[in-house]
């Protein structure tokens, strides 16, 4: 599935053509999660086919990828809903959206720094254990802090 096909402004971007299963696979989410996102307002209007089944447009898939990335940042569902409301409210909310993204970015950078410190601890532990094995494979460190 290629959602980068139609360019912005191309009316075919808004055609509801992807069934829920394909949308779920593309985004790495379950069908139940997509239905829930629609119920709670993270997805505005999802098209339906003649039998009433959901059909997602390329624009919908782009939106789902964005909110999936926001969730990966640790953004709460409530904040994602707030963001969706701001987007729907229009350009006047751009300063608030910018502030949300700046705050989220700062939080992500803090988490990255913490993870880098954790990798340093793991690297030191790996080196310690490799040294023990190299010196005496039968002898392991004696305490949990080793």
C-alpha positions as CSV (number, residue, x, y, z in Angstrom):
1,X,0.0,0.0,0.0
2,X,1.5,3.3,-1.1
3,X,0.1,6.4,0.6
4,X,2.8,8.6,-0.8
5,X,1.3,8.3,-4.3
6,X,-1.2,11.1,-4.6
7,X,0.4,14.5,-4.0
8,X,-1.0,17.0,-1.4
9,X,-4.0,18.7,-3.0
10,X,-4.7,15.7,-5.2
11,X,-8.4,14.9,-4.6
12,X,-7.7,11.2,-4.9
13,X,-5.9,11.4,-1.5
14,X,-9.3,11.6,0.1
15,X,-11.0,8.7,-1.7
16,X,-12.0,6.1,0.9
17,X,-10.5,3.0,-0.7
18,X,-8.5,1.0,1.8
19,X,-10.4,-1.6,3.9
20,X,-9.9,-1.7,7.7
21,X,-7.7,-4.8,7.6
22,X,-5.3,-3.2,5.1
23,X,-5.3,0.1,7.1
24,X,-4.5,-1.8,10.3
25,X,-1.6,-3.7,8.7
26,X,-0.2,-0.6,7.2
27,X,-0.2,1.3,10.5
28,X,0.7,-1.7,12.7
29,X,-2.5,-1.3,14.7
30,X,-5.3,-3.7,15.3
31,X,-8.7,-3.3,13.7
32,X,-10.2,-2.9,17.2
33,X,-7.7,0.0,17.8
34,X,-8.8,1.7,14.6
35,X,-12.5,1.4,15.6
36,X,-11.7,2.7,19.1
37,X,-9.7,5.7,17.6
38,X,-12.8,6.5,15.5
39,X,-15.1,6.3,18.6
40,X,-13.0,8.5,20.8
41,X,-12.5,11.2,18.1
42,X,-8.9,10.6,17.0
43,X,-10.2,9.9,13.5
44,X,-12.7,12.4,12.2
45,X,-14.8,10.9,9.4
46,X,-14.0,7.5,8.0
47,X,-15.7,6.7,4.7
48,X,-17.9,3.7,4.3
49,X,-18.6,1.5,1.3
50,X,-22.0,0.5,0.0
51,X,-22.3,-2.2,2.7
52,X,-21.3,0.1,5.5
53,X,-17.8,-1.2,6.0
54,X,-15.1,1.3,6.8
55,X,-12.8,2.5,4.0
56,X,-9.7,4.6,4.8
57,X,-8.3,7.2,2.4
58,X,-4.6,7.8,1.9
59,X,-5.0,11.0,4.0
60,X,-6.5,8.8,6.8
61,X,-3.5,6.5,6.7
62,X,-1.1,9.5,6.8
63,X,-3.0,10.7,9.9
64,X,-2.8,7.2,11.5
65,X,0.9,7.0,11.0
66,X,1.3,10.5,12.6
67,X,-0.8,9.6,15.7
68,X,1.0,6.2,15.9
69,X,4.3,8.1,16.0
70,X,2.9,10.5,18.6
71,X,1.9,7.5,20.8
72,X,5.4,6.2,20.4
73,X,6.7,9.5,21.9
74,X,4.7,8.7,25.0
75,X,2.0,11.3,24.3
76,X,-1.2,10.4,26.1
77,X,-4.3,9.5,24.2
78,X,-6.0,12.6,25.8
79,X,-3.3,14.8,24.4
80,X,-3.6,13.1,21.0
81,X,-7.4,13.8,21.1
82,X,-6.6,17.4,22.0
83,X,-4.2,17.6,19.1
84,X,-6.9,16.2,16.7
85,X,-9.4,18.8,18.0
86,X,-6.9,21.5,17.3
87,X,-6.2,20.3,13.8
88,X,-10.0,20.3,13.1
89,X,-10.3,23.8,14.5
90,X,-8.1,25.1,11.8
91,X,-5.1,27.3,11.3
92,X,-5.8,29.6,14.3
93,X,-4.6,26.7,16.5
94,X,-1.2,26.3,14.9
95,X,0.7,28.1,17.7
96,X,-0.9,25.7,20.3
97,X,0.0,22.7,18.1
98,X,3.5,24.0,17.7
99,X,3.8,24.3,21.5
100,X,2.6,20.7,21.9
101,X,5.1,19.4,19.5
102,X,8.0,21.4,21.0
103,X,7.1,20.0,24.5
104,X,6.8,16.5,23.2
105,X,10.1,16.8,21.4
106,X,11.8,18.0,24.6
107,X,10.4,15.0,26.4
108,X,11.5,12.6,23.7
109,X,15.1,14.1,23.9
110,X,15.1,13.6,27.6
111,X,14.1,9.9,27.2
112,X,16.8,9.4,24.6
113,X,19.4,10.8,27.0
114,X,18.1,8.5,29.7
115,X,18.3,5.5,27.3
116,X,21.8,6.4,26.2
117,X,22.8,6.4,29.9
118,X,21.2,3.0,30.3
119,X,23.1,1.7,27.2
120,X,26.3,2.9,28.9
121,X,25.4,0.9,32.0
122,X,24.6,-2.2,29.9
123,X,27.9,-1.8,28.0
124,X,29.9,-1.7,31.2
125,X,28.1,-4.8,32.5
126,X,28.7,-6.7,29.3
127,X,32.4,-5.8,29.4
128,X,32.6,-7.0,33.0
129,X,31.0,-10.3,32.2
130,X,33.0,-10.8,29.1
131,X,36.2,-10.2,31.1
132,X,35.1,-12.7,33.7
133,X,34.4,-15.3,31.1
134,X,37.7,-14.6,29.3
135,X,39.6,-15.0,32.6
136,X,37.7,-17.9,34.1
137,X,34.7,-19.2,32.2
138,X,33.6,-21.4,35.2
139,X,33.6,-18.5,37.6
140,X,30.8,-15.9,37.5
141,X,30.7,-12.7,39.6
142,X,29.6,-13.3,43.1
143,X,27.0,-10.6,43.7
144,X,24.1,-9.1,41.9
145,X,25.8,-5.7,41.7
146,X,28.7,-7.1,39.8
